[in-house]
Each structure stands twice: as structure tokens, then as C-alpha cells.
Amino acid sequence: MGATAAETAATAKRDRVFLVVVDDSEEREVALRYACLRARNGGGRVALLRVLETADMIEWAGVGVLMAEERREEAEKLLSGLGAQVQEITGGLPIVLIREGDPRDELLALLEEDPRISILVLASAATGSGPGPLISALTGRYASRVRVPLTIVPGGLDDKELERVT
């Protein structure tokens, strides 16, 4: 016997994945909290993407390898801490993704490669310094390559406001 429309819709909600780019910006916390609240309130999971930019150190190859290992360890530690936050809010473990390269290029490649991702969540800068390089790229020149809805959360929202809008 086939699934009913309600069962299919419930499964689709559970399968939604909210992707948050874990960069070093202050507004990352707002994007993460928004994604967690959306996943908790409407069903779904959170995915965390950390992109490690490569260092060009060809003549210092040994040092470059060591630095890359240290950056990866730092990324794993950061994502582990954020993963605990995600689990506390949503009750589920996040999908953790670490890639190397240019953040914009790696994000676009991931969106093309991973069909699990349903929504990309980014936060704008809380100050008037502009939307940030990822938002500018994804709403401008690279907009045609974004295959999922893009949610841009105002970076200045506090917890109470985030609860209200999710």
C-alpha cells in the first residue's frame, strides 16, 4: 500500500536539510540558531559546512602539511562544539562537512553534489558593512548556480526575535 499525501509531506519535512556555512563571522551564530529553530519547529536537520582555505606553501611543503593538519583539527573541534549546540536545540545530530578550497567555490560545488541540502541559511552582517562576500556572490554573479532556496537572516536578530520568526 502506498504512502498517503500526509505521510509523504511528513517525510519530506523530516528530510529537509538546512545548510549553515561555518565561517569566522559574528553573524554565523544567528544563521546557526535560525537553522536550528527552523529544523526543530518545522522538521529537518542542520548541516554544518566549514571550508578550509588552502595555503600556498610549495617550498615549505612539510610546514604546509602540518599547518593543514592543524587547521583541520581546529575545524573538527569547532564543528564538534557547534554540533553539540545543534543537538541541544534540535534533538538531532548535524551533518558535518569539511572541505578545502575557496569558500564560495566549495559551497557551490556542495550544493550541486549533495541532493540532501534543501535550504541554505546565511546571515547578513549586523553592522552596516554590507551583506558579506558569500551573500553578494550568491545573489549576484553566481545566483544561477544556487539550486536551493537561500534564506538570508538579519545578523542583528536576538534570540527572542529568532524564536518569533521561526
N, C-alpha and C positions, 0 to 999 in steps of 0.2 A: 504494500500500500504506500502511495507517495506522501510526501510531506505536505501539510496544509500551508496556505499562504502565511498564516501567523507563525508557524514553526520555521518557515524559510526566512521570514523577516527577523525573527529572534536569533537565528543562526547568523545571519548577515551582521546584525548588531554586535554579536559576540566576537565575530571575526574581524571587525574594524580595527585597524592599527593606526594609532596617532604617532607620527614620527616627530621627534624633537631633536634638533641639532644641538649637541652639547659643545658650545664654544666657551670662550672665557668672558663673555659679555655679562653685564649685570642683569640684563633683561632675560637671560636664559632661564632664571628661576621662575619668572612669570609665565613663560611659554610652557615650562615643565609642569607647573601647578595647574595651568589651564588644561593641558592634555590629560593629566591625571584625573581631574574633576570630570572632564567630558567622558573619559573611559569608565569612571566609577558610576556616574549618573546615567549614562546612555548605553553602556555596554561597550566593551572593546578592550584593547591592550595598548600599552605605550611601548614605543621603540626608541632607544637612545642611540644616536649616531655621533661618534667622536672621530674627527678626521685629523690625523697627524700629518702636519706639513713636513715634507721631506727636506732634509738639509743637504745642500750640495757641498760635500767634503770629499772629493775624489782623492786628493793627495793625502788625506788623513783618514783613509778608509777604516782603519781599526778604531779610531776615535769616533767616526761616524756611526759604526755599528753599535758601539757602546752607548752613544747618545740616543740612537733609535730604540735600543732596548729599554733605556731609562724612560724615554717618552712613552713607550708602550706600557710599562709598569705603572707610571703615573696615571695614564688614561684608564687602565684597568681599576686602579684604586678609586679614582674619581667616579667612574661608572658604577662601581660596587656601592659606594655611598649613595649615589643618586638612585640606584636600583632599590635600595632599602627604603628611600622616601617614596618611590613609586609603589612598592608593595604595601607600605603603610597606608597610603591613600586609596589605592585601587583594590587591594587584597590579592593582586596577582603579580607575578614576576614580569619584568620588562624584557623585551628583546634587546640584546646588547650588540651593537655593531661598531667595530673599529676598522677604519680604512686609512690608507696612506695616500697623500697627494694633495691636490688643490681642493679646498673645501667645496667650492661651487661645482667643480667637475665631478668630484666623488659623490656629492649629493644627487646631481642629475643622473649619474650612472646608476646609483642605487634605485632611484625612482623608476628608471627604465627596466632594471633587472628584477626587482622584488615585487611581485604582484600582491603580497600581503599588505603593503602600505596603502592605506585608504585616504589619509589626510596628513598634510604637512603643517606643523604648527610652529610659527616663528613669532617673536615679539619684537616690536619696534623699540627704538631707543627711548628711554624715559625722558631724556633731555632733548632739547631741540636740535640735536646734531645730525638729523636726517634719519632715514629708515635703516641704514646699515647696508653693507655691500651685498649680502645674500638677498635681502628683500629687493634691493634695487635691480640686481641681476635677474631674479626670478619673475619680477613684474615688468621687466623691460625686455632687453635683448634675448633672454633665454625663456621667456614666458611660454613659447610654443613647445618647449621640451618638458614642461611640468604636466604630468599626466594625472595628477590627483588634485583635489581642492586644496587651496592654500589658505590657511587661517592666519591672519596677522592680528596678534593680540597687542593692545596698547601696553607698552612696557611699564607704565606708571600705575597700573591697577594694583590695588591691595587685595588681601585675602577675602575681605567682605565683598568687594566688587566682583572678584572672580567667582565666588560662590553664587552671586546673583546672576551672572551671565552664563553660567554653565547649567 
